[in-house]
């Protein structure tokens, strides 16, 4: 899961990477170029919408189903020079969510641009600006029984990005990594057991075995009938769709595809190993011979190693590309970013 804000084209940088092609996105944009917040959750997890209509701040909510209790996730951004209303509106939104969530865990993450807090004592650093804003945030955290778990600098020497939750026991670790903007990425390991969406097998056409001459003949025939028919544009379009679907079903073989084999890091050689693993398993299951089981287990270990290596090689390639593009983004926006320094 990714929780973040779009400080320009960072979000498009992420969305253009094949690594996250299967993520579902919820976002709340500003009414101008750039900005806004988003939450991206892999489509293998079960999520549901959270009413965001009464939310009068840069805040997006989503709900992730787990095996025990659902978790409410929020992505928040407070501009550096925002009025105190930004925190008042945040409080109102969290209050509405908590009242409707029936004691579900709430996680709120984002860039608060409030850096003058000593998180060891949860107190404001005296002599610093925006006293009321910092006090409002501390009161907000106390009122909702939350804890701020992100205690490492996320931009220069400042802790600007927070991770708040009313169930701190869910978080096993919290670390920072270089990001694709001028902020570090906050990486958390949580003790959540999400509910998975079991991918459904899909039926696809095998076009390399299609009967193209028959398809062309059918298209010419029903195409002429559609052109010469005295029907509305909508009816012509419907007849065209039906005609194409009919000829494809008659003249193109179909097969059931396994979603796993559509993963971008699985090369043909790795897929071949996977297919051989399945064959060895079926043989060992059928014969029950120790030698066949030994061959299967040996090949299974080799296949798992090949899949892991291919996956991490793919991930590293994508991250290298994202970081390189992020450096270019920083150079383009270094004179006009929404940032705060101490």
Protein Blocks (a to p, Z undefined) as FASTA:
>chain_A
ZZdddebjmmmmmmmpmklmmcccdddddfbeeeiddddddfkbccddddfklpccdcdd
dddddfkbccddddddddfklcfklmmmmmmmmmmmmmmnoopacddeddehpabbcfkl
opacehiahklmmmmmmmmmmmnopacfbfcdfbhjbcfbccddfblklpmbdcddddfb
fbdcddddddbdcddddddddddddfklccfklmmmmmmmmmmmmmmpccdfklmmmmmm
mmmmmmmmmmmccddddfklmpfklcfklmmmmmmmmmmmmmmmmnopaklmmmmmmmmm
mmmmmmmmmmmmmmmmmmmmmmmmmmmmmmmmmmmcccddZZ
